[in-house]
Amino acid sequence: GNKMAGPSCVVVLTVALLCAAHSGTVQADGNCSAVFLMNVSMQSHDLHPVTKRHANNASECCFMCVETAGCTVWTWVENSTDPLYHHVCWLKDSTAGHTVLSNHISGVTAAPAPTPPPPPPACDQGSAWCPPPYPPLAPPDKPPLRVCKTCKKPLFSWDRLPAFLHGCSAGPNLTDADLAVAAKFPLVTLEKWEGSEATPFIWEEDAWVAAAKQIKSINPNTSVVVWLDSFRIYTSNKTLNPDLGKSCGTGHFRPAEYLETHPDMLLQNVSGKPALEPWSRCNIFDFTKQYVQAYWTEMCLNLTDSGVIDGCGADASWQVDPTGGTTTPEIKAAWDIGHRTMMRDTTLALGDGLLLGKDPWELDYHVNGVLHESCTASNTTINTLRNLSASAMAPRPGANFAGPLVYECHGKGSIDEVAAFLIGAGPFHFYGFGGWQGMGTGHYNAQLMDQKLGSPDADAEYNPETSTWTRSFGSGASHATFDAVKNTGTVQWAT
C-alpha cells in the first residue's frame, strides 16, 4: 500500500517515533497513545491480506491499528487527488519504510521494544516467508498440457554482487544504452509499459518479445521475465470497461479485447455485474472456472513461445479478495483457491522458467520465484533471506517445485541495503536495481556491481553485545557488516 518514493528521514525510536528534523509531531488525542508524525508515510510492510480502510481522521486510523492483531504502525492519507486513496488508512507492522511524504500522517501504537537477537531460521518465529493459514491446494489432477522447452532460470554466481534489473523502455526499441546495461545482468524483468509510447502503436506483448530479442542478442544467457498481472484486466478502453479507473490504463494489454467481450471470463459481483478491483477499477479474471485459469496459463506460455522470454510476473499474487468484499464469502474463497491453483499450474508449465510472485511466503507454494518490492536495510531483510535459505535446503511439506527457488530483493542501491542483503543472502537470491520505467545507465551502479565478492565462507554471525552481524566471502577477501539497531552497514570488497 501507498508505495510512493520520497526522501529519507532519520527515525528515532524512543517512547514514541520522532522525526522532528523533517516533520512535525502532534500528540494523539483520546486513548490512542501514538505520537502523530505529520507528512510521513510508512512505505510497504502492510498487514496481509492488504485491505484499504477508510478513516475520517488520523485518530480513527490509529484506533483501527490498535484493534487489529499484528498492527503496530499505521499511515493515514490526509489528502489525495485520487478518490481511491483519499482518507485511506494503511495498517502495517514495521517502521522500516519511513518516508517523508506530504499529506500523509503516520504513527506507532506503542513504543517499539529494543531490537532482540535475531531468531534462528524457523517458520514458527513468525518469519516473513511463513505463509498465512490459507486452504492448501489440491495436487494437480494431470500434468501440464504443454511445458516450455526454452525457458531457463537465471545463472547465479557469487563472483560479484548477485543482481537483477527491473524496468522497461517506452519507445519501440531498447536504446544502445539500455542494452549495454541490461546485458550485464543475469536476470531482467520487463514492466508493463514496454513500448507504451511507440509509434505506430504496438501491443505490450509484441514490445516485450522485441526487447527480449534485443537483450538476448547481446547476452544469450540473460533470463528475461515479463510482468503480467495475476488477475487484473488492464485496459484504457471505456467501451470495453466503462467503469475503469485511471490506474486500469497501465500497459496496453492485447487479451483485454477478448476478455472484456466474453463476460463468462469475468468475475461477477453480488449484483451479477462484472466485479471491479477497488484500486484500479479493472475487471477481474474469474478464477473460480478452470478454463479461465487455463487461459491465463496459456497467455503466459504464448509469450514464451517466442523462445526469448523465460517466464512471467504475477503481479498482486498475494491477493485473496480482489473485489473488496463485493462478492459472497463462498465466491471469494473459491476465487482465492482458483487464483493460487492457476499460478501453481502456470509454474509447472513453465518448466525451467520462472513465475514471479510478490511475497516471500509464496515461494514453493504457487510460484517458484518472487520479486519483493522491498529490500530495506533492516534485520527483517536479513532474517527473511536466512529463512528462505533454510527452507530451500530443507523443503517444507507440500512443496510443489523442483529446482532452485529465486528471490529478488528490490532495493534502492544504498550500501546499507546491500550490506543487509549480503549478510542474509543465499543461492539464487538477487539484489534489485531499476524501477517501474527506464533501463539506461542510471540503473547500473558500477561501484556495487563491478566489485569482486566471492562465495560466502560461512553463515553470518550475530554478536548480541554489539547488535552487529558479520559475514566474510572469498576466503576472507570480502566482508560485510550490519548494525541491527542503527540499520547501517558496510561492505569491504575483495581487491
GUTORDO-831610 format. One line per 5 residues: number of its first residue (from 0); their letters; for each residue x, y, z negated of C-alpha. Coordinates in pm, 1 decimal. Example, Ala and Ser with C-alpha at 12.3 -4.5 7.8 and 13.67 -1.06 7.14 Angstrom:
2
0) AS) 1230.0 -450.0 -780.0 | 1367.0 -106.0 -714.0
***
This chain:
495
0) GNKMA) 0.0 0.0 0.0 | 87.9 368.5 51.0 | 408.1 278.6 240.4 | 544.7 616.9 337.8 | 903.5 727.5 346.2
5) GPSCV) 1025.1 1005.4 123.4 | 1334.3 1140.3 -53.2 | 1467.6 955.2 -354.4 | 1440.2 1068.9 -712.4 | 1621.7 950.8 -1025.1
10) VVLTV) 1387.5 761.4 -1256.2 | 1436.4 794.5 -1630.6 | 1264.4 522.8 -1834.7 | 1211.9 617.7 -2198.1 | 881.7 630.1 -2385.6
15) ALLCA) 730.5 728.5 -2052.2 | 851.3 763.5 -1694.7 | 1003.4 1103.0 -1624.1 | 1136.8 1267.1 -1312.3 | 1123.5 1630.5 -1406.3
20) AHSGT) 1410.6 1727.9 -1177.6 | 1185.4 1690.3 -875.7 | 827.4 1673.0 -1000.5 | 619.9 1794.7 -1290.9 | 485.5 1569.0 -1563.4
25) VQADG) 147.3 1603.7 -1726.1 | 29.6 1413.4 -2033.7 | -264.8 1187.2 -1956.4 | -597.7 1251.4 -2119.5 | -823.4 1004.8 -2306.4
30) NCSAV) -674.5 677.7 -2423.5 | -459.5 611.9 -2117.0 | -108.8 652.6 -2256.8 | 79.3 718.3 -1934.1 | 265.7 1037.5 -1853.7
35) FLMNV) 146.0 1151.8 -1512.2 | 413.7 1218.4 -1250.8 | 296.2 1484.1 -1010.2 | 397.0 1446.8 -642.0 | 537.5 1098.1 -698.6
40) SMQSH) 439.0 774.1 -524.7 | 545.8 424.5 -630.7 | 608.3 253.7 -296.9 | 542.9 -119.8 -238.2 | 519.8 -363.9 -535.6
45) DLHPV) 140.1 -382.0 -506.4 | -53.7 -641.3 -701.4 | -172.1 -922.9 -475.8 | -409.6 -954.8 -314.9 | -373.1 -585.6 -226.2
50) TKRHA) -702.4 -404.0 -281.8 | -772.8 -37.5 -216.8 | -977.7 103.0 -504.4 | -1148.4 440.6 -518.4 | -1083.6 660.9 -823.1
55) NNASE) -1221.7 1008.5 -883.2 | -909.1 1125.3 -1064.1 | -569.9 1009.2 -1188.7 | -703.1 918.1 -1533.3 | -958.7 685.2 -1379.5
60) CCFMC) -683.7 520.7 -1173.9 | -474.5 480.7 -1487.9 | -762.6 311.1 -1671.2 | -810.2 75.5 -1374.6 | -447.6 -27.4 -1416.2
65) VETAG) -485.7 -77.6 -1792.8 | -785.2 -303.9 -1733.7 | -619.5 -512.7 -1458.6 | -399.6 -808.5 -1553.6 | -41.6 -765.1 -1437.3
70) CTVWT) -70.6 -392.7 -1361.1 | 185.9 -167.3 -1528.3 | 228.6 105.2 -1265.0 | -21.3 297.5 -1052.2 | -33.0 560.2 -778.2
75) WVENS) -336.0 778.8 -701.5 | -368.5 961.9 -367.9 | -487.2 1304.3 -477.8 | -542.4 1438.8 -128.2 | -522.1 1286.8 219.6
80) TDPLY) -646.3 1396.0 560.1 | -721.2 1029.4 628.1 | -1053.8 949.3 456.9 | -947.0 586.2 422.1 | -673.3 693.5 177.9
85) HHVCW) -827.4 996.2 4.9 | -862.5 923.6 -369.6 | -733.2 567.2 -331.3 | -584.9 405.4 -643.3 | -296.6 160.1 -584.5
90) LKDST) -219.9 -89.0 -863.9 | 139.7 -208.5 -896.5 | 385.1 -393.3 -1118.8 | 714.4 -208.1 -1071.7 | 861.4 142.7 -1064.5
95) AGHTV) 1135.1 33.9 -822.6 | 968.7 214.3 -529.9 | 973.9 558.6 -698.9 | 948.8 820.7 -419.7 | 882.7 1195.6 -420.7
100) LSNHI) 566.5 1247.5 -212.4 | 325.5 1538.9 -219.3 | -43.0 1490.0 -305.7 | 30.8 1170.3 -499.4 | 20.3 1115.9 -876.5
105) SGVTA) 174.2 814.2 -1048.9 | 228.8 675.0 -1394.3 | 307.9 373.6 -1606.9 | 60.6 232.5 -1856.3 | 319.7 163.0 -2125.8
110) APAPT) 685.3 222.0 -2193.1 | 888.7 -30.6 -1989.9 | 1087.0 -274.0 -2200.3 | 1466.9 -285.0 -2168.6 | 1590.8 -497.2 -1880.4
115) PPPPP) 1617.9 -855.7 -2010.7 | 1877.0 -1104.6 -1892.7 | 1771.2 -1236.9 -1552.7 | 1567.4 -1557.0 -1561.2 | 1707.6 -1874.3 -1410.8
120) PACDQ) 1575.9 -1967.4 -1067.3 | 1246.2 -2128.0 -1166.6 | 892.7 -2076.4 -1044.1 | 747.2 -2071.8 -1393.7 | 935.7 -1749.5 -1465.4
125) GSAWC) 685.0 -1550.4 -1260.3 | 930.3 -1516.9 -974.4 | 834.5 -1310.2 -671.7 | 827.0 -1611.7 -440.9 | 586.3 -1816.5 -651.0
130) PPPYP) 250.0 -1847.8 -474.2 | -83.6 -1732.0 -610.6 | -328.6 -2007.1 -706.3 | -487.2 -2034.3 -362.7 | -651.1 -2358.7 -247.0
135) PLAPP) -399.1 -2596.8 -87.5 | -416.1 -2660.3 284.9 | -526.6 -2995.7 419.0 | -249.9 -3175.1 610.6 | -267.0 -3134.9 989.8
140) DKPPL) -500.7 -3394.9 1137.8 | -289.0 -3420.9 1454.2 | 42.8 -3290.8 1590.9 | 51.4 -2965.5 1790.1 | -80.4 -2990.5 2145.8
145) RVCKT) 246.6 -2842.7 2263.1 | 569.2 -2729.5 2098.9 | 805.5 -2451.2 2206.1 | 1119.9 -2607.6 2355.9 | 1322.6 -2287.9 2396.6
150) CKKPL) 1258.7 -2121.2 2058.8 | 1553.5 -2101.6 1823.4 | 1619.7 -1967.1 1478.7 | 1895.7 -1709.8 1431.2 | 2256.8 -1809.8 1384.8
155) FSWDR) 2383.0 -1748.7 1031.7 | 2733.7 -1660.1 916.4 | 2896.3 -1512.2 606.9 | 3183.8 -1367.5 812.0 | 3015.6 -1028.5 787.4
160) LPAFL) 2702.3 -892.7 623.1 | 2416.2 -1116.2 745.7 | 2176.9 -867.6 903.6 | 1877.2 -826.4 1132.9 | 1736.9 -532.4 1332.8
165) HGCSA) 1372.1 -423.8 1340.7 | 1240.6 -165.7 1585.6 | 1130.3 -100.5 1941.5 | 1165.4 135.5 2236.4 | 863.9 335.3 2350.6
170) GPNLT) 996.2 358.1 2704.7 | 963.6 98.8 2980.6 | 1313.3 -41.0 2915.2 | 1570.7 -52.5 2637.9 | 1845.5 201.3 2692.8
175) DADLA) 2213.0 107.9 2710.4 | 2248.3 247.1 2357.1 | 1957.4 29.6 2237.7 | 2112.3 -279.9 2393.0 | 2457.9 -209.0 2252.7
180) VAAKF) 2305.8 -205.9 1904.1 | 2056.6 -491.9 1940.3 | 2312.3 -733.3 2083.7 | 2522.8 -706.6 1767.0 | 2252.0 -872.4 1555.3
185) PLVTL) 2173.4 -1244.6 1533.0 | 1802.6 -1162.3 1485.5 | 1592.8 -881.9 1637.2 | 1222.9 -823.6 1564.2 | 1034.0 -605.4 1814.2
190) EKWEG) 747.7 -387.1 1692.3 | 400.4 -333.8 1842.9 | 496.8 -2.4 2003.5 | 737.7 -159.7 2253.3 | 673.3 13.8 2588.5
195) SEATP) 387.6 224.0 2445.5 | 490.5 535.2 2643.0 | 588.9 358.6 2965.0 | 468.8 500.0 3296.4 | 296.3 328.2 3465.3
200) FIWEE) 110.5 158.0 3180.3 | 246.5 -175.3 3057.6 | 90.8 -418.9 2809.8 | 291.6 -470.3 2489.3 | 325.6 -841.3 2569.8
205) DAWVA) 495.8 -761.7 2903.1 | 710.4 -497.3 2735.2 | 826.1 -748.4 2471.9 | 927.6 -1002.0 2735.1 | 1115.4 -736.3 2934.2
210) AAKQI) 1301.7 -614.0 2623.9 | 1385.7 -969.5 2515.0 | 1528.2 -1045.4 2860.0 | 1749.7 -738.0 2834.4 | 1876.4 -836.1 2489.5
215) KSINP) 1942.0 -1197.0 2587.6 | 2132.3 -1083.4 2897.5 | 2387.1 -918.6 2665.8 | 2381.1 -1176.8 2384.7 | 2202.2 -1506.1 2465.7
220) NTSVV) 2245.0 -1614.0 2101.4 | 2028.6 -1335.0 1958.7 | 1692.8 -1464.6 1837.8 | 1403.3 -1234.9 1934.1 | 1072.6 -1232.0 1743.6
225) VWLDS) 775.1 -1014.6 1846.1 | 548.9 -853.1 1588.9 | 187.1 -967.5 1626.9 | -79.5 -902.2 1367.4 | -214.2 -1211.2 1193.3
230) FRIYT) -582.1 -1107.7 1204.8 | -649.2 -750.7 1324.6 | -758.4 -697.8 1686.1 | -580.7 -375.2 1777.8 | -737.8 -155.8 2047.0
235) SNKTL) -786.2 214.1 2114.6 | -1080.7 143.4 2348.3 | -1403.0 256.6 2179.1 | -1604.4 85.0 2447.8 | -1472.1 -240.8 2304.1
240) NPDLG) -1488.0 -137.3 1937.5 | -1696.6 178.8 1883.5 | -1619.7 177.9 1508.5 | -1239.8 166.0 1531.6 | -1024.2 395.3 1322.9
245) KSCGT) -710.9 582.5 1426.6 | -481.0 310.1 1293.6 | -650.9 49.8 1513.8 | -487.8 213.0 1816.3 | -149.9 72.4 1713.9
250) GHFRP) 9.8 -108.6 2005.5 | -151.8 -192.4 2339.8 | -275.2 -545.0 2293.7 | -384.3 -735.5 2607.9 | -602.0 -1007.4 2438.0
255) AEYLE) -823.9 -736.7 2282.3 | -1026.6 -710.3 2604.7 | -1116.5 -1079.8 2593.7 | -1171.3 -1097.9 2218.9 | -1392.1 -790.2 2194.7
260) THPDM) -1619.3 -916.4 2474.4 | -1663.0 -1257.5 2308.6 | -1849.7 -1186.4 1981.9 | -1818.8 -1550.1 1872.5 | -1443.9 -1486.7 1825.8
265) LLQNV) -1508.5 -1202.6 1577.7 | -1570.4 -1237.0 1204.3 | -1919.6 -1114.7 1110.1 | -2026.5 -918.4 802.6 | -2336.0 -992.8 593.9
270) SGKPA) -2544.4 -786.0 839.1 | -2443.6 -1005.5 1129.8 | -2230.5 -736.2 1291.8 | -1856.2 -754.8 1364.5 | -1673.0 -701.0 1034.2
275) LEPWS) -1415.7 -422.6 1010.3 | -1083.0 -429.8 828.2 | -1110.3 -121.8 599.0 | -766.3 33.2 664.9 | -774.1 26.4 1046.4
280) RCNIF) -1140.8 -45.3 1115.8 | -1021.0 -307.2 1361.2 | -1233.5 -611.0 1428.0 | -1107.2 -942.0 1289.4 | -1032.4 -1289.8 1425.3
285) DFTKQ) -1290.6 -1535.0 1287.5 | -1054.6 -1796.1 1147.8 | -1341.2 -1995.6 999.8 | -1352.8 -2150.7 1350.8 | -1082.6 -2392.4 1466.1
290) YVQAY) -1094.8 -2272.8 1827.1 | -1019.3 -1916.7 1713.0 | -722.7 -2047.4 1511.4 | -604.3 -2229.6 1824.4 | -646.0 -1910.6 2031.2
295) WTEMC) -405.6 -1719.5 1803.3 | -151.0 -2004.0 1817.5 | -174.3 -2018.7 2197.2 | -139.1 -1640.1 2214.3 | 198.0 -1668.9 2039.1
300) LNLTD) 310.4 -1969.9 2242.9 | 226.7 -1789.4 2568.1 | 487.1 -1529.0 2471.6 | 749.3 -1794.9 2403.0 | 679.0 -1949.4 2745.6
305) SGVID) 891.8 -1663.6 2878.4 | 1197.3 -1851.5 2749.8 | 1334.8 -1536.2 2585.5 | 1104.8 -1497.2 2283.5 | 1179.4 -1720.7 1985.2
310) GCGAD) 880.4 -1661.3 1762.6 | 611.0 -1425.1 1640.4 | 543.8 -1199.8 1347.6 | 223.9 -1248.3 1147.5 | 164.2 -904.5 1003.4
315) ASWQV) -61.1 -889.7 695.4 | -14.9 -1263.5 647.9 | -85.6 -1225.9 275.0 | -443.0 -1104.2 328.3 | -723.4 -1309.8 167.9
320) DPTGG) -1019.5 -1072.8 205.1 | -983.0 -882.3 533.9 | -1324.6 -714.3 518.4 | -1302.5 -555.5 174.4 | -1598.8 -754.6 44.3
325) TTTPE) -1848.9 -722.0 331.9 | -1875.7 -1099.2 387.0 | -2010.1 -1363.0 148.8 | -1775.3 -1532.5 -100.6 | -1815.3 -1857.1 92.6
330) IKAAW) -1712.6 -1697.9 423.4 | -1423.1 -1519.4 253.3 | -1291.1 -1849.7 112.6 | -1333.0 -2031.1 444.9 | -1161.4 -1746.5 631.8
335) DIGHR) -865.8 -1749.8 390.7 | -808.6 -2122.4 441.4 | -853.5 -2085.2 817.9 | -608.6 -1792.7 829.1 | -337.6 -1985.9 648.0
340) TMMRD) -409.8 -2302.1 846.4 | -364.1 -2105.5 1169.3 | -25.2 -1979.2 1051.2 | 86.7 -2325.0 936.3 | -16.3 -2480.7 1268.5
345) TTLAL) 148.6 -2199.9 1468.3 | 473.1 -2250.2 1276.9 | 468.4 -2621.0 1359.5 | 400.8 -2544.0 1726.9 | 698.9 -2307.7 1741.1
350) GDGLL) 941.3 -2596.3 1687.0 | 1279.4 -2446.5 1602.2 | 1135.7 -2095.6 1631.7 | 1001.9 -1858.9 1367.2 | 668.7 -1740.0 1239.0
355) LGKDP) 738.2 -1445.8 1008.7 | 506.3 -1366.9 719.8 | 540.8 -1074.4 480.1 | 584.0 -1200.6 121.4 | 842.6 -1437.8 -30.3
360) WELDY) 588.4 -1679.8 -177.3 | 459.0 -1765.2 172.3 | 779.1 -1945.9 271.9 | 734.8 -2317.6 333.4 | 358.6 -2299.4 280.6
365) HVNGV) 225.7 -2146.9 602.0 | 530.6 -1970.9 752.9 | 899.6 -2058.8 788.4 | 1022.7 -1700.5 777.6 | 941.8 -1373.4 602.8
370) LHESC) 1013.0 -1011.3 687.1 | 969.4 -843.7 349.4 | 931.0 -465.1 369.8 | 1135.1 -408.3 57.8 | 1495.8 -469.5 -37.0
375) TASNT) 1526.0 -239.8 -334.8 | 1838.6 -202.2 -542.1 | 1692.1 -395.1 -832.7 | 1701.6 -707.3 -1043.9 | 1377.5 -810.0 -871.6
380) TINTL) 1552.7 -835.0 -535.3 | 1836.7 -1038.5 -686.3 | 1610.1 -1289.5 -858.2 | 1379.4 -1320.2 -557.7 | 1677.8 -1414.6 -339.6
385) RNLSA) 1819.8 -1652.9 -601.3 | 1486.6 -1824.8 -649.4 | 1438.0 -1862.7 -274.4 | 1782.1 -2024.7 -250.5 | 1699.0 -2264.8 -532.5
390) SAMAP) 1368.6 -2351.4 -364.4 | 1538.1 -2419.8 -31.8 | 1782.1 -2659.9 -199.9 | 1502.8 -2842.9 -384.5 | 1187.7 -2802.0 -171.2
395) RPGAN) 858.2 -2763.5 -350.8 | 592.4 -3034.6 -332.4 | 371.7 -2980.6 -29.8 | 641.5 -2814.0 180.3 | 541.7 -2806.0 544.7
400) FAGPL) 851.8 -2735.1 749.3 | 1187.1 -2890.3 830.1 | 1498.0 -2683.1 891.9 | 1617.3 -2360.4 728.2 | 1376.2 -2102.0 593.5
405) VYECH) 1455.2 -1744.6 698.0 | 1416.4 -1447.4 462.8 | 1458.7 -1090.8 590.7 | 1507.6 -825.9 323.7 | 1432.1 -493.5 499.4
410) GKGSI) 1626.2 -210.3 336.3 | 1730.9 148.2 393.0 | 2106.2 98.3 428.1 | 2228.0 206.0 82.1 | 2531.9 40.5 -74.5
415) DEVAA) 2326.9 -23.1 -391.5 | 2073.3 -225.1 -190.2 | 2345.2 -416.3 -5.6 | 2517.5 -498.9 -335.0 | 2192.3 -635.4 -482.9
420) FLIGA) 2133.1 -833.5 -162.6 | 2481.1 -989.0 -167.3 | 2450.5 -1080.2 -536.0 | 2138.7 -1287.4 -469.2 | 2155.2 -1392.0 -104.0
425) GPFHF) 2172.4 -1749.8 18.5 | 2197.5 -1910.9 363.3 | 1960.6 -1764.6 624.6 | 1893.2 -1454.4 420.3 | 1936.7 -1136.9 624.2
430) YGFGG) 1957.1 -770.7 520.1 | 1745.2 -547.4 745.0 | 1824.4 -232.9 940.3 | 1591.2 -23.1 1157.3 | 1234.2 96.2 1127.1
435) WQGMG) 897.3 87.8 1296.1 | 1023.8 272.7 1603.2 | 1360.7 327.5 1771.4 | 1651.6 90.5 1822.2 | 1952.3 310.0 1904.2
440) TGHYN) 2281.7 390.3 1738.1 | 2111.1 542.4 1433.6 | 2015.5 189.8 1325.8 | 2369.5 49.9 1325.9 | 2586.2 110.2 1018.9
445) AQLMD) 2942.5 17.0 1108.8 | 3063.0 84.2 752.6 | 2844.4 -206.4 640.7 | 2814.4 -424.5 949.7 | 3178.1 -433.0 1066.0
450) QKLGS) 3338.1 -524.3 734.1 | 3477.3 -871.9 665.2 | 3293.6 -1064.7 393.5 | 3349.1 -1442.7 367.9 | 3143.2 -1726.0 222.3
455) PDADA) 3038.2 -1699.1 -144.8 | 3288.7 -1853.7 -382.6 | 3008.8 -1945.9 -623.8 | 2672.1 -1833.2 -751.9 | 2659.2 -1484.7 -902.4
460) EYNPE) 2736.2 -1443.4 -1271.9 | 2549.6 -1218.3 -1512.7 | 2704.9 -1052.4 -1817.5 | 2424.4 -970.2 -2065.7 | 2652.7 -741.9 -2269.1
465) TSTWT) 2710.3 -508.7 -1974.4 | 2390.7 -597.1 -1780.8 | 2612.3 -648.9 -1477.6 | 2609.4 -904.3 -1200.2 | 2930.2 -1004.0 -1018.6
470) RSFGS) 2995.9 -1228.7 -720.3 | 3302.7 -1294.5 -507.2 | 3333.5 -1402.1 -145.4 | 3604.9 -1534.9 84.2 | 3825.6 -1685.1 -190.8
475) GASHA) 3813.7 -1361.1 -384.7 | 3880.5 -1131.5 -90.0 | 3542.2 -955.9 -124.9 | 3348.7 -863.1 -437.7 | 3000.7 -731.2 -517.1
480) TFDAV) 2880.8 -593.1 -849.2 | 2538.5 -470.3 -960.9 | 2427.8 -293.9 -1279.4 | 2079.6 -428.2 -1356.5 | 1995.1 -134.0 -1582.9
485) KNTGT) 2120.7 155.2 -1369.2 | 2028.5 -20.3 -1040.7 | 2362.2 72.9 -887.2 | 2613.8 -148.2 -715.3 | 2949.3 -168.3 -542.4
490) VQWAT) 3092.9 -379.7 -262.1 | 3463.8 -428.7 -207.5 | 3512.7 -574.1 138.0 | 3796.3 -800.6 246.5 | 4084.1 -622.9 416.7
***
